[in-house]
């Protein structure tokens, strides 16, 4: 192994961090939609220049040399990048990468784009399509009029061309669309889509400036757990293709949570060239800058001093948060995600914004009702 690489990995380990494994890389902050929950607050692709392809490829190559196993290409909308296919092909051809994920809102997937995707001979390629409802009424409330029809057309084309099992549908849970999860499972299962994952609305970015959206309620989480236990077909579909926090928390509540925050194992690079130690930690004070114009090792060394404080901070949360001390499931949750906590209230030493939702799941009993 090259001495510079060895030195970089040694420095990461000495800082108490884990080397990058799953890298999220924004290839553009331009987008053809204007979703009201957009965390990076993406701008119009007609006025926002994409990151040069050669810069993106260099960063991908440098992360692979450091041992990265997965690259996620995101935006904005990656398909608005004029060189999206070249970038994706380059990533898929990197020896050592197990997975490459393309995140898209799905509205630009036509026969041309899907034929290009189908020409990539890489089993680790996944196409992640955002769908925030089982109907136009719920989805379009978030992503704009007509977007459901366009995204679903793209999903159907993917399925019809044999790529359905390589597709992951990503669903952002909100109060107005949460009840759509069971019918959405049915819709996607019948279509032949491989997986549905969901994440609770983060009240950051554009979501913090709108009154159109709100996170799900504890009663909605309890109702979903009840549905999981009472509806055998829904449960079967879920086990086949689902990953929803409410259900994963319930089925895993008897077990300790992950071994601390995965700081730097899941880095996030924005189109502005800022590198953050985690997708959930895009805070100015944690940015290492100019990643597209400097060697990756140099950028990492810039950030290490600040990032090295995060594991201890995360540990403190798990033992010092007053709200957690009496919680019977504190070992599973450990205070939750500190990135979400900071986004919600501006304080790393606060419980995360999903605390009430977690409590509703952990305390669920059969035939439970109430708010």
N, C-alpha and C positions, 0 to 999 in steps of 0.2 A: 504494500500500500504506500502511496506517495506520502512523504514526510509531512507536507502541509495538511493533507487530509487527516493523517494520524494526530497531528497537533490540534486540529480543530475539534475532532471527536473527543480527544482527551480533555480539552478545555470545557466542552459541553458537559462531560461526565463530572469533572471537578466542581462545576457550578451546581451540581445536584439535579441536572436536567436530563431528559432523554433525547437522543438524536432524532432529527426529523424522519418520520415514517410516512405520514399521510399529509401531503402538501396541497393546500387550496390556493390556486393561482388565478387571479382575475386578469383576463386577457384584454378586457375593455370595460370601461364604466358606462359605455353607451348602450342604450336599450331601445327597442321599438315599442315598449309599453311604458306605462307610468303607474306601477302598482302602489297602492296606498299603504302597503306594509313594508316597502323596500328598505332594508337595513342600510345598504351603502348609498341610498338615495341616488340611484343611477340617473343619468341625464339622457337626453335624446341622442341617439347614435348619429343623427344628421349633423350634430354640432360638436360631438365629443370624439376626438381621435383615438383609435385603438393603440395599444402598446405594440411597437414594432415586433414583427414575428421573430427576427433574429435575436432580439433581447429576451423574449420569452423562451426560445429554444435553449439559449445559453443557461438560463436559470434552471430550466428543467434538467439539463445535462449535469449541472453542478450539484443539484439535489440528489440525483441518481448516484453520482460518484460518492456522496456522503452516506448512501445506503437507503435512500427513500424507496418505499415499496409501492406507493400509490400517488398518483397525480390527479387532482380534480381541477378541470378547466371551467372557470365560471365567469360571471360578469356582474353587472350588465347582462347583456345577451350575447354569448359567444358567437352565435351564428351571424351576428352583424359584423364580425371581424372579417375583413376581406380574405385573410389567409387562415381561416379557422381550420380548414381541412389539412393544410400543410402542417400546422401546429399539432393537431390531433394525431396525424400520421407519424410525425416525429416522435411524439411521446410514446405511442404504441410500439415503436421500433426500438425503444431503449432497453438494452439488455439489463435485467435486474428488476425492472418494474413488473409487479404482479397485476396491478389494476390501473386503469385509466378511466376516469369518469368525466363525461361531458354533461354539464348542467345547462338546461335550456328551458325556456317557457313554452316551447313546443309549437309556437304559432308560425314559425318560419320553416317548419319541416314539410317540404314538398317531396315529390318523387325524385327530384334531382339530388337533394341533400341526403335522402335515405339511401339512394343508390350509392352515393359516395361513402356513407357510413358502412354499408354492406360490403364494400370492396376492401375494408380493412380486415386483414386476417389476423386477429388478435383476440383470443378467448377472454382476456381480462377487460375488454371494453364494455363499459356500461353507459347507457344513455339515461340520464335522470331528467324527467319531465315534471314540471310543476303543475299541479292541478288542485285547486282549492275549493272543490265542490263536486257534487255528482250531477249538478244541473247548471245551466247558464246563470240562473238567478243568484246562486250562491258564489260561484266562481267569478263571475263578471263584476260583482260588487267589490272585489279586491283588485282585479286585474284589468277591468275595462270592458266595455260593451263589445261583444263578438269574440272575445278572446277564448271562451270555452269551446266554441265551435271550431275555431282554428286549432287549438291545442288537441282537442279530441280527434280531429282529422289526422294530425300528425301521429298520435298514438295508434290509430287504426292502421295507418300506412306502415308503421313499424311492425305491428303485429302481422299484417297481411304479407309482409316480405320476409317473415321468419325471424324477426329480431325481438319478438315480444318478451322472451325470457331474459334478454339482456337489458330490459327496461325497468327502471325504478321510478315509480310515481311518488313525488314529494308533496305532502299535504301540510299546509300551515293551519294549525288548529285555532279557530276563533270562536267566539260565542255564537255567531250567526251560522257557521257552517258545520259545527261539531256533530250535529245529528246526521250529517251526510255520510259519515264514515261507513256504517254498515252497507247502505246502498252502493257506495263507491267501491267497496270490496267486491260486491256482486258484479258491478259493471266491468271492473278491470279483470276479474277472474274469467268472466265470459268472453272477454276480448283476448285473453291469453297473455296478459301482462305479468311479469315475473314477481314484482314486489311492490308493496305500498308502505312507505314510512311516513311518519308524521312528527311534527315538532310544534310545541306551543308557541304562539305568537310572542315575539320579543318586542317589547314596547320601546324600541329604539329606532333611530333613523326616521323614516317618513311616518312610521306608526305612532311616533310620539307627537306628531303634529295634526292628528286627525281624530275626530270623534265618531268616525264611521266603524271603527273596529274596537273590539275588546277581547281579552283572553277568555277561554271557556271558564265555566263556573265549577265549583266542587260538586254540585249536584249533577252536572253533566258528566263528570268523570265517574261518579258513582253509578249513574245510569248505564254507562258503557261497560263497566265491570259486571253489572247485573246482566246486561245483554250477552256478554261473553259467557256467563255461566248458564244462561237460560236458553240460548239459541245455538243449537248444535251445529247448524250450517255455518253461522257466522264464526263460531269457534274453529270449525274445520278450515274455513278460508283463512282465518287469521294465522293459524299454525302453519299453513301452507305458504303464505305470502306477506305476513304483516309484521310491523315493528312500530308499536304505539306506546308512548311512555306510560300511559295509565295502566295498560295491561302488563307491560314489562316490570313496572314497579310492584304491582300486586304479586305477580308470580315469583319475583326475586326478593321480596321484602324480608325473608328470613335469612338472607345471606348478606355478608358485609359488602359494601360498595367497592368501587375500583380503588386501587392503591394510590390514592391522591390524584391531584390535577395532572393531566398529561401535558404539562408545560413544555413547549417546543417540539413535542412529538407530532403535533398537528398544526404547523405554522400556516399563516395566512398572509399572502402578498397581494396588495391592492394595485390597481392600475396606475396609481400615483407613485409606485415604487416603494411604498412603506411595507415593512415586514413586521408582523406581530407574532408572538409565540403561540397563539391559538386563534382559531376562527371566532371564538367567543370573547376575545380580549383585544378588540381593535381600539385601544385607548391611546391618545396622543403620547402619554408619558411612557408607553411601552413600545413605541415605534422605533425600529432601526431603519434608517432611510436610504433612499437612492439605490435600491437593490438592482435595478436594471442597468446601472452605470458603474458598478463597483464589483469586485470579486465577492462571491457569496461568503467566503471565509471572513472577509473584512467586515461585512455587514453583521454576521453572526457575533463576531468579537465585540462590535459596538453595542449590541443588545444584551450580551450575557450578564453584565454587572447588574442590570435592572431585572432581568428575567430570573436570575438566581434567587431573588427574594420571594418568588411566587410559591414554590413548594412549601416553605415554612409558613407563609401567609395562609395557604390553603389548610395546612395542618392546624394552625391556630383557630381557624374558623370551626373546624370539626370538634374542638374541645372547649372553646371559649364562648361560643354564641349562646346567650342565655336561653333563647327560644328553643334551642336544641337539647339542652341538658336533660330535660324531663321527657323527651320524645323517645318512645320505645323503639323507634326505627332509626335512631341517630346513626347507627353503624352502617346502615344501608345508604342513607342520604348524605351524612357528614356535612350538613349545611347546604348541600346542593352546589350549583355552579356559581363560582364567584364572579364570573364574567356577566352572567345574567343579573346577579345582585347589583353589581356596579352600574350596569345599564339602566336598571329600574330606579335606583335611588342614589347613585353616585357614591356608594360606600362598599368597599370590598368586605368589610366586617359586618355585613347584613345578611340575613337569610335571603335565599333567592326568591324571585317573584312567584315561583310555583309552590311555595311552602303549603298553602292552604289546599292546593290540588293534591299534593303528596299525602297530606294528612287524611284527606277524604278517601284516598285509595288504601292507605295503610289500615284505616279503621273500618273498611267496608265489611258489612255482614249481610248474609242472605236476606232478601226481602226488605232491605233498608230503604227508607224513603226520607224525604225532607230536604231542606236546602243546605 
